[in-house]
Amino acid sequence: MHIGFIGLGNMGAPMAHNLLKAGHQLSVFDLNAAAVEHLVGAGALPVDTPTAIAQGNAELIITMLPAAPHVKSVYLGESGLIVNSRPGVMLIDCSTIDPHSAREVAKAAAEHGNPMLDAPVSGGTGGAAAGTLTFMVGGSDADFERAQPILAAMGKNIVHCGAAGNGQVAKVANNMLLGISMIGVAEAMALGVALGMDAKTLAGVINTSSGRCWSSDTYNPFPGVLDNVPASRGYSGGFGSDLMLKDLGLATEAAKQVRQPVILGALAQQLYQSFSAQGHGGLDFSAIINQYRKDT
């Protein structure tokens, strides 16, 4: 299949590579010329603008963009993907944005005759490179079935979450919980160590007891507890604190729209906002433990 791919950042580039490995033809665009050249070296075709991708021969277009304003800019308006694409061309947005914006763009696409899915991902850059991402997909049953083989080239778990926007609902709910749980694990680990317990021993107890969660047993924030996690390499790489702050903001803003209380989510947002304001936004989100450790 001929696929257009827009957005070749830390996540988009390895996703595009996996589509090439699966035998698809790709036309690619990114504002970063080096990112485009890297994909061209792997066999992709460079395109000058998103509009050119829409007006080309792509049978399906995928976007992976930073935030809702970028998504709206690329999809909507006279130079956007929607009005410049042939009716019937499927559009898949893998960006993480708020559900309201996802539904707004999907409605515009439907009115033009383009099926659209919101398909944000979980799994990080490692999952993107390995092709093991989880896709949380919003859209019709028929469109989901049509897109599933394409998504399967980039991910391992492809989950249909319901109608348009529900992929984003699943993503913001999951990441809000992730932020809250990481803060909880950070507090518990810092408390135990401050009270004189060995960090590895404490983690072992938590991970075989009722406090166990992904943030404790797979991504523990205390240095030296686990190998090959950001906490053991100075909190470099991984999922940045500013990205967690962005996702918590999406969750709290979406909650406002439906008057749903997210008390712990809002508190987590404030903690990460404070952490970012101190200049730590580029560190992995597990570095939030440094707000609690007395030895840092």
N, C-alpha and C positions, 0 to 999 in steps of 0.2 A: 504493500500500500504506500502511496505517496502522502507523507505527513508533513505538515508545517509545524515548526516548533519555535516558540518565542519565549526567550528568557533562559539564558545559559549560565546561571549562577552556580553556587555550590551544590544545589540540588538539581537544577535543570540540566546541567551539562552531563552528569553521569546518567540521568534518565534518558537523554537523547542518545548517548552512546549505546545504551542497552537496546534501544529501538533499532539502531543500525546493526547491532549484533544479531538481532532477530530477523534481519533481512529486509527491513523497510527502507524506502527511499526518503530522505529527509531534506527539506529546505529549512534553513535556520536563520534566525535573526537575534541579535543582542546589541545593546549599545556599546558593549566591550568588544572591540575588534579582535583582541587576542583570543577571547573565548570563541568567537566565530571561527577564527583560523584553526583553532585546536580541533573543532568538529569537522571542519573542511578536510583536515589531515586524516580524519577517520572515515571520510567518504561522503560527508554531507555537502549540500549545495548552499552557497551563501546567497542571502537576499538582502537588499538594501533597506527595506522598510517593512513593517507589519502589513501595510496596505498591499505591498507587492506579493506577500504570501497569500493574502486573501484573494487577490486577482489571478493567482497562478493556478496550477493544476492539482493542488493539494486536495485530497479526498477527506481529510480530517485535520483539524488544527488544534494543537495543544499549547497552552500558555502556563508559565510558571513565573509569577511576578511578585514583587515585594509586598504590595499592599493594595487596598481597594481603589485608591485614586489611580494607580497604574492600570489596574484591570479595567476600570471605566474608560480611561483614556485610550487604551488599546482596542476595546470592543465597541465603544459607542462613538457617535459623531460621524461626520461626513468622511473622515479618513479611517474610520474604525473597521474592525474585522467584519462586523455584522452586515453593514450595508454594502460592503465590497465583496462579500463571499457569495458564491452561487447558492441558491436555495438547495437544501439537502445536505450541504457540507456540515459534518458534525463538528461541534466546538466543545473542547474539554478544558476547563480552567482548573489547574492543580494548585493555584495560589491559596494561601490561607487568608481569608477575608471574612467580614461579618455576613451572617445569613441574609440580611436585608439587601445588601449590595448584590450578593449572588443571585437572589431571586429577581432583582431589578434587571440585571443583565440577561438572565435566562428568559425573562418575559419579552425583552426586546428581540432576542434571537428567535424565539418562537414566532413572533409577529412577522419576521422576515422569512420564515420557513426553514430555519436552521435548528436542528435538535441540539440541545446543550446540556452538559453535565458539569456540576461542580464536584471536583474530586481531589480535595486536599489530602496530603499524605502524612504518615508518621513513620519513623524509622531512621531519621537523620541521614547525614551524608554517607555513613557506612552502608545503610540500607539502600540508598540510592545507587551506590556503586555496585553493590552485590545483587541488585535486582530483587530485594526482599522487602520492599516497602509495603505498608498497609495503605490501601486507598479507601477513603470514606466517600461514597458516591451518592450524590443527590440527582434525581431525574427520573424519567419514566422507566418502567420495566423494560420496554422494547429498546430504548436507547442504551440502557445499562447492558443488556445482552449483546447489543451490537459492539459496544466499546470494550467489553470484558477481555477479548483476546489481545487487544492493544495494551490495555493496562497490565495484563498478565506478563507482558514482556518487560515490565518495569517493576512489578511487585509480586509479592507472594500471597497476600491476603487482600482480596477485592470484595468489599462489603457494600451492598446496596442499602442505604440508610433511609430511603423513601423519596419523596418528591424534591423538586428543585430547592436548593438551599440547605437540605438536611445533611449533606456531607459536611458543610461548614458548621452546622449545629453540633454534630458529633465531634468535630475537631476542637471547637472552642470548649466544649464541655470536658473532653478528655484532657486537654492541656491545662485547663483551670485546675482540675483534680491533680495533675502532675505537679503543678507549681505548689499547690497546698501540701501535697504529700512530701515533696522535697524539703519544704520548710519544717514540717513536722519531724522528719528524720534528722535534719540538721540540729534542731533543738534537742532531740533525744540523745543523739551522739555526743553533742557538746556537753550536755548535762552529765552524762555517764562518765566521760573522761575527766571533767572538772571534779567529779566526786571520787576520782582515783581509780577508775576501771580502765583496763586495756581496751583500746578501740576495737581490735579484731575480736576479742572475746565478747564484747558487748554486741557487736554486729552479729556474731554467731548465735547469741541468745535471741536477739530480735528476729533473726531470719529463721528460727525454728519455733517461734512463738507467735502470739496473736498480733504483734506489731509489724509482722513481715509485709513488705510491699516492694514494688519494682525499684523504688528509690532507695530501698535499703539493701536488697539482695542482688541487684544487677548494676546499680549506678551509685553505690554508696558515696556520700560526699566527704567522708573523712579520709584524709591522705593515708595511703598504705594499707587500707583495708582490702581493696580489690586492685588487681593489676589491670592494665589496659582500660582504665576509665580516666576521665579528665582530672579527678582528684589526685591521681598518682602522677600527673605530669603538669603540675602547676595550674590546673584548670584551663589548659589550652585545648582548642578544638571543641568538639561536641556541639551542644545547643546553647548558643549565647544567651546571656542574661537579658540583653536588650530584646532578643526574639521572644523570650518568655514574657517579658514586660508587654510586648506588643500583643501577644495572644491573651494575656490576662485582661488587657484593655478591651480587646474584642469581646471577651466574655462579659465583662461588667457593662459594656455599652449595650450589648444585645439584651442583657438582663433588664436594663432600664426600659427598653422598648416594650417589654411585656410585663413590667412591674414585678419581676421575680427577684426576691432577695437572694443575694450571693454574698453573704457576710464574710465568710472566710476567703472567698475569691477576691473581694475588694481589699481585704487586709493583705493578702498575698501581693496584690498589685502595688499597694503602697510600699511594702517591704522591698520589692524589686525596683520600684521607682527610686527609693532612697539609695539602694545599692548602686544603681546606674548613675545617680547624681554624684556619687562619690568617685566616679570615674572607672567603675568596674563592669560596665555594660558589655565589654568585649570578652569577659571571662565566661566560662561555662556556667549554666544556671545553678549547678551544684555548689558553686563557690559561695552561695548565700550563707553557707555554714560559717564563713569568716566573720559574719556579723555576730556570731555567738561564741566563737572560740576565744579564750583568754590568752592563748599563746600566739596570737597573730597580731 
